[in-house]
Amino acid sequence: MAVHAAPDGSPHVTPVWFVHVDGVWWVCCEAGSVKARNVAADPRVSLALEDGDHPVVAEGAARLHHGDFPPAVVRAFADKYDGWDIRQPVTPDSGRVLLEIPVRRWLLAGTAR
């Protein structure tokens, strides 16, 4: 799950598809999603991620990537999610963005550190 501030300051909580590459969390979402719009307005996020064995809770500031997806991150999503190519849009007129989230503060590190 990712938590970020809605325009009125309230938390907006959503489940996310994510990977951890070279010490950085990456979340993929649609470019026009509420999540992407909120992060563009205020990059502060909290993550509560669970892989079944090692839960992680962390805070950081997200940076949006529009189409400049690092190859290692594209591969990590494909490996984790049965070949999913994050570069492919959901519909012809909606693209995807990546949220790059380096951790500023760990609340529960699991095995990510």
For each residue, the residues with C-beta under 8 A, 3 or more apart:
1: 13 14 15 16 47 48 49
2: 13 14 16 27 35 45 46 47 99
3: 11 12 13 45 46 47 48
4: 11 12 35 38 39 42 44 45 46 62
5: 9 10 11 12 38 41 42 44
6: 9 10 11 12 34 38
7: 38 41
8:
9: 5 6
10: 5 6
11: 3 4 5 6
12: 3 4 5 6 34 35 38
13: 1 2 3
14: 1 2 34 35
15: 1
16: 1 2 27 28 29 35 49
17: 27 28 77 81 84
18: 25 26 27 28 47 49
19: 25 26 73 76 77 80
20: 23 24 25 26 76 112
21: 24 26 70 72 73 76
22: 72
23: 20 102 103 112
24: 20 21 100 101 102 103
25: 18 19 20 47 49 58 60 100 101 102 103
26: 18 19 20 21 73 76 77 98 99 100 101
27: 2 16 17 18 35 47 62 98 99 101
28: 16 17 18 77 86 96 97 98 99
29: 16 33 35 36 96 97 99
30: 33 36 90 94 95 96 97
31: 36 66 94 95 96 97
32: 36 37 94
33: 29 30 36 37
34: 6 12 14 37 38
35: 2 4 12 14 16 27 29 38 39 99
36: 29 30 31 32 33 39 40 64 97 99
37: 32 33 34 40 41
38: 4 5 6 7 12 34 35 41 42
39: 4 35 36 42 43 45 62 64 99
40: 36 37 43 64
41: 5 7 37 38
42: 4 5 38 39
43: 39 40 61 62 63
44: 4 5 59 60 61 62
45: 2 3 4 39 59 60 61 62 99 101
46: 2 3 4 57 58 59
47: 1 2 3 18 25 27 56 57 58 59 60 101
48: 1 3 55 56 57
49: 1 16 18 25 55 56 57
50: 55 56
51: 54 55 110
52:
53:
54: 51 110 111 112
55: 48 49 50 51 108 110
56: 47 48 49 50 108 109 110 112
57: 46 47 48 49 106 107 108
58: 25 46 47 101 103 104 105 106 107 108 109 112
59: 44 45 46 47 103 104 105 107
60: 25 44 45 47 101 102 103 104 105
61: 43 44 45 101 102 104
62: 4 27 39 43 44 45 99 100 101
63: 43 99 100 101
64: 36 39 40 97 98 99 100
65: 68 69 70 97 98 99 100
66: 31 95 97
67: 87 95
68: 65
69: 65 73 74 86 87 98
70: 21 65 73 74
71: 74 75
72: 21 22 75 76
73: 19 21 26 69 70 76 77 86 98
74: 69 70 71 77 78 85 86 87
75: 71 72 78 79
76: 19 20 21 26 72 73 79 80
77: 17 19 26 28 73 74 80 81 84 85 86
78: 74 75 81 83 84 85 86
79: 75 76
80: 19 76 77
81: 17 77 78 84
82:
83: 78
84: 17 77 78 81
85: 74 77 78 88
86: 28 69 73 74 77 78 96 98
87: 67 69 74 96
88: 85 96
89: 92 93 94 95 96
90: 30 94 96
91: 94
92: 89
93: 89
94: 30 31 32 89 90 91
95: 30 31 66 67 89
96: 28 29 30 31 86 87 88 89 90
97: 28 29 30 31 36 64 65 66
98: 26 27 28 64 65 69 73 86
99: 2 26 27 28 29 35 36 39 45 62 63 64 65
100: 24 25 26 62 63 64 65
101: 24 25 26 27 45 47 58 60 61 62 63
102: 23 24 25 60 61
103: 23 24 25 58 59 60 106 112
104: 58 59 60 61
105: 58 59 60
106: 57 58 103 109 113
107: 57 58 59
108: 55 56 57 58
109: 56 58 106 112 113
110: 51 54 55 56
111: 54
112: 20 23 54 56 58 103 109
113: 106 109
